[in-house]
Amino acid sequence: MSDTIYIVEGPDGSGKSTLSGIIGEKLNVPVKHFTYYKDKEETTKQFIDGHEILSLKEDSIVFDRYILSNLVYGIVFHECEYVDGWLLWLTTMLSGVSVRKNIHLVFCLPEKRAWLNRFEELCKTREEMYVDLDKMSKVYDLFLMFYEMICSNTNIKVTIIDPFVEPVEKILNDEK
């Protein structure tokens, strides 16, 4: 669809940025990358900009992460309150859905053991913000839990994919 907003979520090293880039290239649409900033003002500005795009943009775009990633990492690494974060995320998503119905939330969740091994190898070759494998395992579990909670929502298209094994067409074919 020409007006779908794709939101690609998942733990570090799960293939989100690669998948986002492929979707953007195949559909010839922009990709907006969200990241964690230690400066809360930068993080807030990023999400305000994202919310405007989510609510107002009429063309397709790919978000490489969005609020769910900050929620998951906040819960695991910064002991943020689960309820507060979930309500913020849900409110933002539903307000976007009320304006536009074509939101496709994509969870990049390779098989957990394979992903943990891949992540451990990535940490040897690039700087990662979080390298605690026990906590990263919890990050994975939370993404899976949120997938299971959200996939029954009829207003949002939700897909789980292992981008290292499954083709991007799993996502794009569903849009036809």
N, C-alpha and C positions, 0 to 999 in steps of 0.2 A: 504494500500500500504506500502511496506517495506521501502520507502524512503520519506514519508511524514513528513514535519516539521509542528507540531501543534503549533500555537501561541494562548494562552488563555488570553483574556483581559477582563476587567470589573472593576467596583469599588470595593473598600475594602469591604470585607464581603459578596461578591456575590457568593462565592463558587469556585473561580479560583484555589486555591491551592489544594482543595479537588478533583476537577475535573481533574486537571493536574496529580495528583497522581494516580487517577483511570485509566486514559488513559495510563500513563506510565506503570502501573502494568499490565493492560490487554494486552498491546502490547509488554511488556517486553523491553521497551526503556527508556533511561535516561530522567530525568526532570531537566531542568535548570531554577532556580528561579532568576528573576531579581528584584532588589529592588531599592529604592531611597536612595542615599547617599548624605549627606550634602556636602561632599567633591566632588567637580566637577571632580577631576581626577579619583576618584573611579568609578563614574558614567560613565565617558568617557571610561575607561578601560573595564568596563562591557559591554558596547555596541560595542566596537571594537571586543571583544571576541565573542559576539553574532553574529556580522556581519560575522566573519570568519566561524562560524558554519553554519549560514544561507546560505552563499555562497559556502562553500566547502564540508560540510558533506554530505555523500551519504546515510547514514542510517537515520531512523526516530529518532526524538527527540521531546520533548515537552518543549516549553518555557512557563513558568508561568510568564506572562507579557512580554512585550518587549517595543519598543519605544513609542507605542501609549499611554500607561499608563503615562509615563513621560510627554508626550505632554498634555494630558487631565489635569493632576494634576498641571502642570506648568501653563496652561491657567487659571485655577480656583483659585489656591492659590498663585501663584507667578507672575501673570499678564504677562506671557510670550507672545510674539507675536504669534498669531495664524498662520500666513502665514509661518514664518520661521520654526516653528515646523512641520507644515504639510508637507512642502517641504522636510525637512530632513527625516521624516518618509516615505513619498512616494518614495523618491529617494532610500532609503535603501531597502524598500520592492521590488521595481521594479528591482533593481540590483540583488537582490537575486532570483527573479522570472526569470530573464534572464538566470541564471545559472541552476536553477532547477524549474520545473513546479509544483511540489507537495507541495504547501503551503496551509494549512488549518487554517484560522483565525477564532477562536471561541470566540464569545462574550457571557460572562456570564452576563445575564441581567434578573434576576427574576422580577416579577411584582414590580413596583417601591415602592408602599406603603408597601408591605410585606418586601421588601429589607430594606427600611429605618427603619422599626420597628426592624428588625433583627440586623441591624447595630447599632442602639441605644442600644440594649441589649448587643451586643458584647463589646461596649465601657465601659460597667459596669464591665466586667470580664477580659478584656485584654487591654493592652495599645495600643492605636491607634495613629498614627501620626497626623491625622486630625479628629477632633470631631465636627466640625461645620456642623450641619445637613442641613442648608440652602445651604452651599457651596457643601456639598456632594450630595445634590439633583441636583445641577448644573453639578457635575461630572457625575452623572448618565445620565443626559440629553445629555451631550457631547458624551458619549460612544454610546448612541442611535443614535445621529446624525451621528457619524462616521460610525456606522453600516449601516445606510441607504445610506450613500455616497459610501461606499466601496462595498456593496453587489452586485452592478451592474457590478463590475470589473470582466471580464471573465477570467483573468489570475490567480485569487486567489479564492480558495474555501472559502466561508464565511458562517458561521452558527451562529444563535442566539439560546441560550438555557437557560432555568431556571434549573440549576443543582439540585435544591431542589425538583423539580417536575418531570422533564423529565429524562429518563434513558440515560446513556452515549452512549448507542447503537444508539441514534439519530445521533451522530457524527460518530461513527465507522461504522455503516451500510452504511453510505453515501460513504465510501471509497471502498466498494466492487464493 
